[in-house]
Amino acid sequence: MRVLVTGAAGQVGSELSRLGTEAFQPIGLSRDDLDITDAAAVAHAIERWQPQAVVNCAAYTAVDRAENDEKTAHAVNVEAVAHLAAACARSGAALVHVSTDYVFDGNADAPYREEDDTAPLGVYGRTKELGERAARAGTPRHIILRISWVFGTLGRSFVDTMLRLARERPELTVVDDQIGAPAPAKAVAETLRTICLAVANREDLWGTYHFSAEPAVSWCGFARQIVEGAERLGLIDQAPEVRAIPTTEYPTPAMRPLNSRLNATQLARTFGIQPPDWRPHLRAYLKSLRPAP
């Protein structure tokens, strides 16, 4: 199965591009390889490669910057998805589009289900929600996979930020009232591969699904796991104190949902994908950062 992967230089896209087998043949394209905001370029790429599926891992993810850069966020998160969907519809390829928990406002008491009403709080979430609509309108053969709190090996995740700050400061203040579940990029990529292989053989799987890891944790709880693990492995000399604060004490240009938990029951029921435990993935990543003896 030939699969075109956009955003192949990102955390999830890079992991997916490394999962090639005889049955699953990813063609990873970074932003330098393909400008997905260019409809003609998208059409040409799909015509050239003739993929059976396109997995869109590309996105404008700078949540705060998007508040003052809505034009670019809209071009990448909405218009580009429409281009991909239209090209997939013409070629017969399936579109698998990665979305986010930010399409919700975070006010629910329970993990969000796929059918819950969306109510994004800012530009990033709003453009991602519009991108979902573009995927649905552009081709009936689509899968939308919502994820949250991704961390991987490319050095731009919350994990890497906490490690850098832990080396610089004796105390870290981290919000404790935003709850979610860190999503290992590798586990997300493996999920996307499973979905692609499944839809290659069935036409009754289209729709929106939620990916989630376990257990749920706050950003503060996640930060504590990071610095404690880093100290055990000798990545930092001493773990700083991680002090919990409410979101009101850490204002940002864009509002964040307090509840980022996603209910992944439908993904498990349909594709047999169970929520992974993110903690072994975190330990494996931290171990990979140790210098060679």
N, C-alpha and C positions, 0 to 999 in steps of 0.2 A: 504494500500500500504506500503510494507516494503522498507525502503530506508536506505542504508548504507552511513554514513556521515564520510568522512575522514577529518582530521584536526579539530576534534571536540573540541579541547582545544583552538582554535583560536577565533578571534572576530566573524566572520560569522558562523563558524562551531558550536560554542557554542550556538549561538542564534537559529540556525536551529534545533539543537538537543533538544531545549526546546519547539518546536512547534508541539509536537505530539498530534494527535487526533485519533479517531477510523479509519478515512480514510487515515491518514498520520502517519506512525509509523517509526520515525527515530531511527537508531542504531548508536550512536555517538562513533567513535573510534579516540582516540588521537594517537600521535606518539608512546607513550608507549604501546598502545594496538595493533598497526599495523604499521610495517615498510613498507611503500609503495614502497620503493626502492628494496624490496625483492620480486621478481616475485612469488616465491613459496608461500610466506606468503600471498600475495594478492590473489592468486588463491584459497588458503585454506579458507581465510575469506569469499570470495564470495560463495564458495561451501558450507560453513557452514551456512551462514545466508540466502542464496538464495534471495537476494533483487531483487525487480523489477527495482530499479534504484540505481545508485551510484553517490553521489554528492561529487566531489573532491574539498574540501575547503583547502586542505593542499598545502603549497608552501614554497619555500625558498624566503623570502621577504626582507632580509637584503640587500638593494640596494647597499650601498657602500661596504659592506664586500664582496659582490659577485664579485667585481672586482678582488679580490685576492683569491677567493675561487670558481673558476668556476667549478671545478670538483664536489663539493657538490651541487652547484646550478643546474648543469646539471642533476645530479642524481635525485634530488627531482622534478625539474620542467619539465624534459623531459622524462628520463627513467621511472620514476614512473608512469607518465601518460600513457606511452606505456603499462606498465604492467596492469594498470587498464582497459585500452581500450581493450586489448587482453582478459582479464578475462571476461569483460562484453560481448564481442562478443561471447565467448564460452557459456556463461550462458543465453544470451538473454536479459540481463539487459540493461537499458538505462544508458549512461554516461552523467552526467551534470558536466561540468568542468568550474571552475572559473578562469578567466584570467584578464588581466589588460590593462589600457591605455598605459602602457610603451611599448607596441608593436609598438607604433607610435613614430615618432621623434618630434612631437609637433610643426612643422613648418606651419601647415595649419591655414588658417584664420577663418575657421568655425568648429563647432563640428564635430568630426570624425564619418563617417558612417561605417557600417560593411564591405562594399566592398572597402574602401579606402586602398591604398597600405600600408603595414607595413614597418617600417624602424627603428627598435629599436636602441637606442643610446648606450646601455651598456650591460653588461653580464646578469643582471636581465631581462631586456626586451627581450634580444635575446633568453634566455632560456625559457621564457614564450611563445614567439612566436613559438619556436620549439615544445613546449608542445602542443600548439594548433594543430600543424601539426600532432603530434603523436596521438592526439585524433581523428582527422579526418581520418587518415590512419588506425587506429586500429579498428574502428567500425563505420558503417554508422548511427547507432542509437545514435547520440551524440548531445548535446547542449553545446555550448561554450558561457559563459556569461562574457563579459568584464565589469569590474568595476573600479572605481578610488577613491582615497582619503578616504578610509574606516575609520570610527571611531566607537568605541563601548565601552563596559563597562569593558574591561579587563586590562586597565591601561597601554597600550603600544601604544596608538594612539597619534596623534598630539595634541589633546585636553589635554591629561594628561601631555604632555611635556610642553605645554604653561602654564598650571596651576602651575607646579613645578617651572618653571622659573619666573613666575609672583610673587611667594612668595619670590624669592631670589634676584631679580634685579629691580631697578627703571625704567629701559628702556630695551625694547626688540627690536631687529632689525630682521625684517622678510621680505623675498623676496616678491615683489609686482608685478613681471612680469610673474609669473607662475600662470595660470588661470585654474580652474577646478570647480568641484562641490563636496563637501563632501558627502560621501555615508554612511548613517546610517547603521550599521551592521544589526540591526533588520529589516530594510526595505529590505535589500539585501536578508536576510534569508526568509522573507515572499515571495519575488519574486521567490526564488529557490523552495519553496514549491509549489507555483502556477504552475511553469513550470513542476515539477515532476507530479503533479496530471493531468496536461493537456496531457503530453506525454504518460501517462498510457492508454489514451483512443484514441489517434490519432497518426498516423504514418506520417503525412505530416508537422511536425513542426521542424524537425531537422535542425541544422545550427548554425550560430553565431549571437548573439544579444548583444546590448549594454544596460546597466543599467546606468541611470543618475538621480541625484537629481537636485533640483532647489533651489535658483538661482545660476548662476555661480559666482565665487568669487576668489580673489587671496588668497594666503596663508596669506598675511598680513591682508586682510579684514577678513578672518576667525579668525585669532588670535585676532583681535580687538573685534569681537563678543564674543569670549571665555572670554577674561578678563573683558569686560564690564558686561557680564552676571554673571561671578563669583563674581564681586564686589557687584552687586545688591543683590546677595544671601548670602553675607557675607562669601564667601569661601576664599577671600583674603581681607586684610585690605584696600588696595588701588590699583586700577588698574595702572600698569606701563604704561608709554608712549610706544606705539608701533610704531616704526619708519620704514617706507618703504625703502627698498634697492633693487637694481637690483640683479639678479642672479650672475652677474660678481663680486659682492662684497661678495658673500658667496660661495666660491669654495668648491666643494665636490669631492671625488674620482670618483663618477659616475655622468654623465650628466643627468639632468632631462628635460623632455619635457616642453616647455613653455606653450603649449596648451594641456591640459588634458581633454578638454570637449568632451563628447561622445553624439552622437545623438541617442536618445532612441525611435525614432518614430516607428521603426520596432517592438520593444518589446510591445509598446502600441497597435499597429495595430494587432499583432498576439495573444497576451495574455491578452490584456485589462489592462495592468499595466501602470499607469500614473506615471511620475516622481514625487516623494514626495518632499515636502519642508523640507530641512534638519534642518531648524532653530528650529521648535518645538522639534525635536529629541535632538538637542543640549541642549535646555532648560530643557528637561526632564532628561537628563543625569546629568546636573549640579545640578538640584534639588535633585537627588538621592545621591549626595555626601554630602549633608548637614547632620550634626550629628543629631541623634534623640534627641528630647527635653527631 
